[in-house]
């Protein structure tokens, strides 16, 4: 398990799947804001790729987020779109409603940065988020990510187009002290 100050990133366990499905992906508004496509209901027991980890997929690494104190599941995180040639990847995370607003996001981003830069030897990490996702923007910027651009009206979310912000962090600019 990778540990941050208050969280741990560990492999996905079978018992995590129903909790993540119910609290993250069955929530239409949350799923619409987190995904690049429209929400759709999934049959219980289906092999939803957001939840069921494919260990053979070398371009994506999924984690379950747990509180270090007590080991309670609090969300899902991933490094996705890993490009071993250009040495870059994207960061994604989702916290359960009960875990939001407690500073976990900043710790998760910091731990994913350490995994990406130290363990994987990546050169660049990138985050894409909706312009009104202030929690993710704060978590990214506290970890040294720089706003690189805005994709105007690029995300169709619940009946309207929203802007997306692209943030980037290079290995040479990252320091563990920037973890917030």
Secondary structure, 3 states (H helix, E strand, C coil): CEECCCEEEECCCHHHHHHHHHHHHCCHHHHHHHCCCCCCCCCCCCCCCCCCCCCCCCCCEEEEEEECCCCCEEEEEEEEEEECCCCEEEEEEEECHHHCCCCHHHHHHHHHHHHHHHHCCCCEEEEEEECCCHHHHHHHHHCCCEEEEEEEEEEEECCEEEEEEEEEEEHHHCCHHHHC
